[in-house]
Every structure is written in structure tokens, then in C-alpha cells.
Amino acid sequence: MTFSSTKRLQEELSDTEFNDQVIKRQAIHGETLESSSDDEMSFVEEEEIQMPEEHFNNAKWQNTISKVVGSVVSIHFAQVAPFDCDPALVSEATGFVVDSELGIILTNRHVVGAGPFVGYAVFDNHEECDVLPIYRDPVHDFGFLKFDPKKIKYMNIQALELKPSLAKVGSEIRVIGNDAGEKLSILAGFISRIDRNAPDYGELTYNDFNTEYIQAAASASGGSSGSPVVNIDGHAVALQAGGSTEASTDFFLPVNRILRALNCIREDKPVTRGTIQTQWILRPYDECRRLGLTSDRELEARNQFPERIGLLVAETVLREGPSDTKIKEGDTLISINGELIASFMQVDDIFDKSVGENVELLIQRGGKDITVECEVGDLHAITPSSYLEVCGATFNELSYQMARFYAIPVRGVFLSSATGSFNFDSKEKVGWIVDAIDNQETPNLETFIEVMKTVPDKKRVTVRYHHLTDQHSPNVSSIYIDRHWCSEFRIYQRNDKTGIWDYKNVAEPLKPLPEVPHEAKFIDLSIENKQLAKLSRSLVTVTTISPIPLDSMSAESRKTSGLVIDAQQGYVIVSRRAVLHDCLDVFVTIADSVIVPAEVIFLHPTQNYAVVKYDPSLVKAPVETPRLSFERMKRGDRAHFIGYTHNNRLVSSDTKVTDISSLSIPSNLIPRYRATNLEAIGIDCNVSSRCNSGIIADDDGTVRALWLPFLGEIHDGKEKVYLLGLDMTDLKAVIDLLQIGKRPRINIVDAGFGSISIAQARIRGIPEEWIARMERESENRLQFMQVTRVSFSKEEEKLLPGDVILCVEGKLVKEMRDLDGIVTSGDGPNEEQILNFKVVRNGKIVDISVKTVEVNETSHFAVFAGCILQAPHHAVLQAMSSIPSSVYCTFRGQSSPATQYGIAATNFITHINEIETPDLDTFLEVVKNIPDNTYCKIRLVTFDNVPFAISLKTNYHYFPTAQLKKDSATGKWIEDELNKTEEKTD
């Protein structure tokens, strides 16, 4: 551009505009007029200055973006409950202000979500403001959030104007948003298509349909959802919605229908949405011809819509919908009410204006014109706006969004969260439809509620269900109704005025039916040895249902076999892999026939077994107490293995003992129960590796050992399980007390031990006389025991890691069982004992007096901000040398404020609002005075003893504070809700 052309430009622009242009050009070349000499000016007049067009564009883009960013917000949100196909989650996204006076933010529907939403927006100057959802489209990927403009005090909020007509192929655009979690990212691109079909994100998840999409290459990623797509003039021409992971392709939603919805909200009018329950897809003319479009209709459409590349074709027609039997898949849409149709926008416009009215559609099928009349239904009516919570699961009416995938009627009880009593499949949580329960059909949610009102607590009922992806395979099974741990029976209803889902109680739990005795028949093992065959009468199945993730253990159902050790009193010994703690329900199944409830009597802190008790009067069956041997097994002993396979079948095989070794199960990254300090038996038996539990017995039927699953570490989300034998001799003291009707109590030396060889012992400084004594007295292995770790305690005198144990109370320590705890009766106060150890520490013999301790199982925990807090359980004490606080986070909900604001499992809470919280009782006293929807300051310490602080906003409507405490007299858990919000009742 020459200087003369610059003068011509001045004639066409105002003075201000001209000065802006000059300043921009000077900025490009890094010079100012004031600094130019006369010679330089004459040079400018004589020579042409090349001013590339992109330089002008860059300057204008810079000016545009500086204005747009003031309208863009970062949205931090939680979808607090699973609803329809949306999971509960915490995430970030983008939105932008479209009405600064009313305080309306536009973002995606998959951000606002179909279900309960809690969130806040962060503006460009980092001011924060709560946002409430006021509209989410039933189909298209947009929704509106509302904020109070008065809360933003330090910036002038500007709204972006929606200009749908400016989205054109070749237009340069910018995507301005919270890309990949960044506060602000600006991504450039060019519009390549404006008539793309809606992207397909897969089944059983939200998908937009019946609309055109705009395509561009901007390489946006997670967090940019809801960003404005702006042109060089700063107008929002589209809404960022999604992208392809296989290419740098982005999908933008046109703002045509968004603008119409926004205007309705501004005028306080309902956003009417119509449907005939048919999904259309844009097909090119060539494909339309193959499907039956005639040449004259094609010519007519091409003349009417020269810019269009095809017509709409029916892809899915829902059964029982307004268009069922009238429109067929493959029909080409020609017109509606006489108006020629070539775009989704036209269809939406007509249907949205015609809710409850009839429309006339002209379609072509097989080269013939067919006119059909359909009543336009209300799209909002087939979009769920309420859900039911019962038995730990959530349900809603089947949505149009889910039904259209499979062309099925929009009705049915959709299981949006397959948990609690309705945990049909541990791997598949979404997509189940409940067809009948307790032998009563449940065609809709209303009927399902009425049936559930009549089902008593703790009853086992039959349920028939199927998965949406497999309509041909109904499933029938029995479930256990839990209305005591999961006592809520509520209906949540969306309130678009407040943005909160109001709830009301449906019914109180019905009392459990009294247990009735049942007969059962045992089938003896099909082996020749009758004494061994009869051991099937001493083996039962133990099932636990754990609804609460306590002690860092997941909430799930577990099953294994147990050995009846006293048939008259109903005592059963079982692996602790199944009985993790006593905040759960336990059941004993006898002869694979009778299921009876049981209670937890004893939990061994280190040796991986528990004792449960059932009522023998409820079972009319020849359950037998087996003969138990308390003579220790030795390497090379021949025995017989009897065990349960993974499909719950009894098998048997001859075997022999190959190894007896001292071991401790490896620790997990997150501390949880593990077996330590035990002598484990290994056997030579192919069958045992296929069994998850069993026993080892002599030929005469005497039980010598238990075959138990041991809970191991977790790798890549998979739980490792060890299968090992536990000698019955190690259980003798506990069994003896149980048989005389007393509850056992055990005091242990709370440290971890391992073995070292004689060679290592010499290196560690063990005197030769002690080595000679070990060689003289040991009958099994030549080894010494060393301390591998010491649990946290406040005792001054204690064992230290690296200590080599010589003797305890003068008795030579030859193996792990020489360090077993002291078992006493649980009656009366506990009497801790002092044990005198002689150890080698730093090459010297040292005498130490060590106090034994009773490991206390969890008997009190709290729920705050969606996380479970408890005193550090034994596994935490085993893993740490110091404890910052006795308020330990063992679990956090995936959509909770704890997750949103940064409380993690294994964190310790030390202070709330600068008030120290050394224990759970103090913590609850402090938090119960914190008002709803207010921030509190929390100081925490990580598992690695790194302190940090956060601010957390309470939300008692969705996440109330509660505590569960075990009554020491009755053994029952009592719930107390501390920050309960008001609720509606029927």
C-alpha cells in the first residue's frame, strides 16, 4: 500500500478511525512518526511501504480479542448425581456472557448437564460468582447459566452478540476459552463446513442430533467446551461443542436456535421445543437418489437451495412416537406444511412453533410422494426432569436421548446409577432398564415407586431387567433390598427458577420380615473317603454387602467360603478379604440352599481371618462341627485339599505341604488391611489355584488348616489376591474362647517382622552363641526375625526398624508365630501387657520392654462435603511414623465438594477456620456451625506430611454432614445428620 493510498484511506475514514489505522501500522513496523526525520519522511513519500494484509488482520484480531476475553468465563462445576446417561463428575469448561443485564452465560448442554448442577464462573479479572442452570436444551448441545451481575464489582461485563448468519465457509475464526484446563487460550482456525451432521460420540452417552454443525480445524481440547467462536468483528458465530481425537477437527454448534431460546428467556417465555420423534440425517443428493428421490424433486431442491448439498433423510423413527408407522427409515423429507425443507434449522423452527398441533409432511419413498400428518409432541415432556433415589441407586424415566439409539418407545425405568441393591454388573453401570421387581411389572417410574413402597427392608426379591444394548436378552436375578444403610427414598425434581433440584421423601422403610427356619440338604463330596466327603457339611458360603467405602476399602459385595467351627452356636471362620470391617451386612449360605443373616464377632488385626455368627435355629440341616487338629503341619505332610471354585463348586484333590514360610502381604499405595506376621502354608495342588477358599484336611476328615484368599496390593486398577494356608493351631486360642461363649480380644506387638538368614545375622552382629542356640533349637528353618517397620505410637520405648529379635520373655524367637499376639477374653476392661524383648540394635544386644496394644476397629466415621472421615485405621498406623491428626479422609465422592476443592483420600484435616481438629468429635463440633453455601478454610496434611490449605464451599442440600457411630452396648450403627437442609414430605 502506497502513502497516497493511505491518504485516500483517510478521506474514507473518520479522524479517529484513521489514527487507529496509523497507530496499528506503526506498531507493526515498530516506529513512530515523532521519531522520523525529514529525510525519512521524504523517503516514505517517494518509496512504497509494503503493508501485508495479514498484518492489518492481526492488529484487528488483537483489538477484537482484547474485547472478547472480558465476556469469556471459566466454569468450574460438578454434576452432583448420575442422571440419564451423564455420570457424576467434577470438571471445568468455558462459557461466555450473552446478556450482561440479566446475567446469562451460554455454554454447552453437556456442561450444564441434564441433572443436578453446582458451579461457579471465574471472570477474566479472576472474580468468581456462583452460577445456576436455568435452561438446558433437550437435544442440542447448549444451555444457559445465570449469575448475579452485581456480584462482579471490579470489571465492566460485556455481552457477546450472537450472529448466526456470519458463519460462512472460509471465515477466519478464533476459539477463546479454557482450553485443556488453562485459564485462557486463544485458538485460531478457518470454517471449512457449515452443513456437517452432528458428531457421534458413541452409544450410552449424550449426543446432539437433528441439527447442522460447523466444522473447523482449531485443535481445541478438554476444557474448551462452551467457548465462543468469534469472527474478526468480535461476534459469536458459533459455540464450541466437541472435537475429534484422531484429527485436529473441531465441531461448533450454530447459534441460530440458541438465539431464539435466549430471546424467549429474556422475554420470560417458555422455550417451546417440538418433536415427532424422528431422527433425520443430511444425505447428499446422490445418496438420496439411491434411496428413492426423483429427479424432479432433486431439481426443485437444487433450484430452491443452490448452496445445499443434499436433503434430510429419516434415520431413526421411534416406536409409539407421533411418526411411527407414518414415516419409514430412508424416507426423504421434501416439505413441511408446504414449505420446502433442506436444513435442520427449518424443521426445528416449524416444530418449535407447532407443539400440540398437527403438521403435514411430504416425503418421498421409493420414488413416490407420500403425505403424512403428525402431531408435534412436546420435547420437554419426554426429557426427564426428575429422578428417584432408593436402595443406593438412582432411576429416571427413559429419555428420548437414550431411546433413539435403539428406536424403542420413550418409556421405561432407566437405571442411571447401578449401585447399591441394584448393582447388576460391577463393570457396566449405565444402560440398564428395570422391567419388573418382586414379580410386578414396572413399565414406568411411577409404577416402580409404588412397587418399591411395598417391599420391606432386607427382603430378597426377584428383578427382571435388560440392557439397552441387548434388547433380546432379559436377565432375571435376586437382589437384597437395603433400606437401612441406604435409607433414602426420595424424588428429586428440577427447579429452573432456583437452579436446585428439590427433593421430597416418598416413604419410610418397611420393617424387615421375621426370619423363618428352612430345611436344607447337603450333598456330600463324591469321593470314596466318607470322612472327607462329609466335610461339605462344615463348609458354608459367606457373603458380605458393604455399602460404605470404609477403611480405604471399596463398597461392594464379596463372597468366599467359611468353615463352621461350632455348629451349635453358629460360629464360622472366614477370610478378612470378605469381612473387611463390621459396618456391613453378613450372610451365611448353608448347603447352597438357605441364606441366613450373621453378625461379625471377631476381626483378627494381622492374620487375615474373621469370625461371624449366625442363628442355628434358622437352619434345619445337618450342619456339623468338624474335628480340628491343633498339631502344626510340617513340610512334606500329605493331606487332602477341599475348596470352592470361583463358580461356587466344591472340588477336592490329594496334596502335600511344600512350604511353610514367614511372610507379610505387600502394602498397597493407599493403606488398607493386609495380613502380616504370619506363617503361611504352601501346597502342591493344581486345584487349589482355581479355588478362592477352602480347607486342608487329613484322610480321617480332621481339618488341619484353612485355605484363604489374602487381600493384596492394587496394580493398574486390578486387585491382587494371594491364596495361602493358615494352620488351625494359629487359631486355637480364639476358638477355645468362642466355644465357651466368650468374645476374644487380642493384644499385639504392633510392628512388622521379617526373616533374615544366618549369614545376614552374622553380618548384623548377632553373637555366635545365639546363632549356635538357633541351630540347636530350630526344627523347621534356620532364621532370625527382624523388625521391618513399627506402627505409629506415642510410647517412648519401642522396637525400631532393623532390630533383630533374639528372644521374648526369655524364649528364643525362631519363627513368626513366636511373636503372635496375646489372646484374652473380651469381657471387662482390656489389660495391656508388657513383653521383655532382647534385640540386637546397631550391633549391640539391647533389652527393651514393649507394651502390647489392642487394635481398635473403626467404630465412628463422618461424612463431610462428600468425603468420608475417620480416625486413621490400623493400616494407616502401620504405614506412618507420625500422625498429623485423627481426622483422616478415607474416601471422596467423585462429584463432591471435596473433589471439586481438593480434599483427597489419605489427607489429614488438621484445622477448620484455624480451629484445630485433633479428633473426629472436635471436627464435627466445628463444622456443624458452618452455614450452608459458605466458604470455610481447611488446613490439611498429605500422607507424605506436606501441609497445604484450601477453601471449600459447603453444599448441605446435596452433601449434608452426618456421622455414624457404633453403639458399644448393642453393636448397632446409629446415624446422625448434622447439617440437614429442609425437605418436602408427602
Buried (B, 14 or more C-beta within 10 A) or exposed (E): BBEEEBEEBBEEEEEEEBEBBBEBBBBBEEEEEEEBEEEEEEEBEEEEEEBEEEBBEBBBBEBBBEEBBBBBBBBBBBBBBBBBBBBBBBBBBBBBBBBBEBBBBBBBBBBBBBBBBBBBBBBBEEBBBBBBBBBBBBBBBBBBBBBEBEEBEEEEBBBBBBBBEBBEBEBEBBBBBBBEBEBBBBBEBEBBBBBBBBBEEEBBBBBBBBBBBBBBBBBBBEBBBBBBBBBBEBBBBBBBBBBEEEEBBBBBBBBBBBBBBBEBBEEEEEBBBBBBBBBBBBBEBEBBBEBBBBEEBBEBBBEEBEEBBBBBBBBBBBEEBBBBEBBBEBBBBBBBEEEBBBBBBBBBBBBBEBBEEEBEBBBBBEEEEBEBEBBBBBBBEBBBBBBBBBBBBBBBBBBBBBBBBBBBBBBBBBBBBBBBBBBBEEEEBBBBBBBBBBEBEBEEBEBBBEBBEEBEBBBEBEBBBBBBEEEEEEBEEEBBBBBBBBBBBBBBEBEBEEBBBBBEBBBEBBEBEEEEEBEBEBEEBEBEBEBBBBBBBBBBBBBBBBBBBBBBBBBBBBBBBBBBBBBEBBBBBBBBBBBBBBBBBBBBBBBBEBBBBBBBBBBBBBBBBBBBBBBBEBBBBEBBBBBBBBEBBEBEBEBBBBBBBEEEEBBBBEBBBEEBBBBBBEBBEBBBBBBBBBBBBBBBBEBBEBBBBBBBBBEEBBBBBBBBBBBBBBEEEEEEEBBBBBBBBBBBBBBEBBBEEEEBBBBBBBBBBBBBEBEBBEEBEBBEEBBEBBEEEBEBBBBBBBBBBBBBBEEEEBBBEEBBBBBBEEEBBBBBBBBBBBBBEBEEEBEEBEBEBBBBBEEEBEEBEBBBBBBEBBBBBBBBBBBBBBBBBBBBBBBBEEBBBBBBBBBBBBBBBBBBBBBEBBBBBBBBBEBEBBEBBBBBEBBEEBEEEEBBEBBBBEBEEEEEEBEBBBBBBBBBBBBBBBEEEEEEBEEEEBBEEEEEEE
